[in-house]
Amino acid sequence: MKRILIALLLLVTCQMSFCQSASSIFNDFRDKKHAEYVTVPKLLMTVAAAKVKDGNVAALLKEVDEARVLTLSDCSKSIRKKFLKKIAELSKNGYSEFTGMKKDKYAGMTVLVKETGNTISEVVATTSSDNSCVGILISGTINAEDVAAIIGMVDD
């Protein structure tokens, strides 16, 4: 019985060590040949929040700690496919699909979120087509109601 428990514990430990976060995926792909990577720190988000006149947008920007943009459009098709596959696998690691539009397996737009209760800690958005691939990672302590308010503004 002890051996079975130890084997199960090892299995769970190994599986957890292979779980990837969106941050680690972005870090893995930002150094690929022809990849473009930009990070926007909290300081710039705070400055932007002070300049925005809409209260909902300003509140949302204040909740963001960092935004990262990874453009893989000039990378090879195989690198773009690997990136999109890794992002899709995040749904097995605590991320849930917030919204998306699929054209086919490797084209369309997807938004995944990692949340605890009513708080979103990460938003991962990808958009891709035959010739382009862009990933956006937003991290912070984001109130889901603020995101819903922004989406409501867009829908109006």
N, C-alpha and C positions, 0 to 999 in steps of 0.2 A: 504494500500500500504506500509506503514511504517513497519508493522508486517512482510510482505513478505520479504522486504529488510533485516530486522534484522534476520529473520530465515535463509535466504541465507548466510548472513555474518557469522552467527554461524556455519552453515554447512561447509562452506569453512574453517573457523578457526579450527574446529574439525578435518577435513580431513588433514589439513596441520600439525596438531600436531601429527597425527599418521604416517606421512611420516618418513621413516627411511633412514638414510645415511649408507653407507658401514662401516664407522667408528663405528657407534653405534652397528651395527650387529656384527662386530668383537669384540667389547667390551662386548657384551652380551654373546658371545660364548667362549671367552678365559678362563673363569673361570669354564667351564663345567668339570666334572670329566674326567680325562685322556686327556684333551686337552693340546696341546703344542703351546705356543705362543712366538714369537720372534719379536722384533722391531729393526730396523736398523735406527739410527738417521742420520740427514744431515751431521754431522761431519764425520761419517764413509763413507758416500757416496762421500764426497769431497776427502777423502783420497784415496778411490778406483778410483775416476776419475783421480787423479794425477798419479796413477800407470798404468792405461790403456793406451796402445799405440795407439789404434784406435781412431781417432778424433771424429767420430760419437757417439761412445759409451761414450767417456769422456764427450761430450757435453750433452748427455742425462742424465748421472749420476749427472752432476752439476745442472740440473733442478729439480731433485728429492729432496723433503724435508724429506721424511720418507718412509720406506718400512716395512710392517708388514707381517708376515707369520703365519698362523693359521693352525695347523695340527689336524684334528679330527679323524684320522684313528683308534685310539684306543678307541674312544667314541662309544656309542651305535648307532645302525643303525638309530633309531628314531631321535637322535640329529643330525646326518649327514644329514638326509632328511630335518629336520627343517631348518638347516643352508642353504642348497641349495635352498629351497623354498623361504626363506627371500632374498637371493641374487637375485634370479630370479625376485622377486617383485620390485627390484630396477629399472627395466625398466619402471615402472609406475611413478617413482620419479625423472626423469631427467637424468637417465643413459641410454645409448644406446649400443646395442650389436656391438662390434668391429669385433669379429670373434668368431667362436666356432665350435665344432664337438660334436654332440650328439650321444651316443650309444643307450640310452633309456632315460626315464624321469630323472633318478638320476645317470646316468653315462655319462662321456664325459668331454669335456673341454669348458669353456666359458670365454670370455674376454669382460667385459663391461667398458665403459668409460663415464666420466662425463666431458663435454666440454662446453666452451663458445667461440664461434668463432673458431679460429685456435689454441686455447690453451686448453690442457687437464689438469683438476685439479685432477682427480682421475682415476686410472686404477684398476679394480677389476678382478682378474683371479681366476678361480676355476678349479680344476681337481678332478674327482671322479670316483670311480668304486664300485663294491660290497663291497670291504674291505678297501677302502681308501677315504679320502676327505681332500684336501688341498686348502686353500684360501690364495691369495696374494693380498694385498692392497698397492698400490703405490700412494703417494700424492705429489703434487708439482705444479709447473707452467711449464708444459711440452709442448713443441712445437710439434704439430702433424706431421710436416715435419721431425723432428728428429726420431720420432717413425717409420714413413714410411721408412726412410733410414735404420734403424736397421732391419726392416722386409725385405727390399730389400736385405740386406746382407745375411739373413737367406735363402731367396728363391734362391739365386745364388748358 
